[in-house]
């Protein structure tokens, strides 16, 4: 996960990638693509990653019944992310499924939005081999791993505001995945009025705080 203090001077001359993580449950919104498009219109060099949503929840229930090993459940949940990414990519001509950072750059140059096939990326890139195979690691932490490896910024699209305790809406491994203090954006995509909250990651234990100064209007979802 990127911070101004860790970005190199070369990076500062160009706009960094931004990993925009769409919660899988948000795909159930009838106007999900429209809401996502509203957010993406305010983001530069965005790469969308989609969470596992209901499919991953079903894998978790199966795993709790002892049907799979931790390894099998881990990769089935990631497969759910890739399935949802494909679903999103096929929903609009503005999206294109990609499997690597290089493909992200190519698609962005074509004025399209890349949607990352996470399973393909993780299977073929040794840099992500240290991601634990545990339910402590969900799509949020996986996005942090990717943002950190790619020196990218991060924006989480959630179903709720961060509130006074954002950590309760994140998985247990989120701080460990980040690896260093930083900050990221948080947008409640279900809200009628979109606001971007800046969330600061202090990393003393699991200290994740919403900053008091970080709310900015992103737009609205056309609601009255």
Secondary structure, 3 states (H helix, E strand, C coil): CCCCCCCCHHHHCCCCCEEEEECHHHHHCCCHHHHHHHHHCCCCCEEEEECCHHHHHHHHHHHHCCCCCHHHHHHHHHHHHHHHHHHHHCCCCCEEEECCHHHHHHHHHCCCEEEECHHHHHHHCHHHCCCCCCCCCCHHHHHHHHHHHCCCEEEEEECCCCCCCHHHHCCCCHHHHHCCCEEEEEEECCCCEEEEEEEEECCCCCCEEECCCCCEEEEECCCC
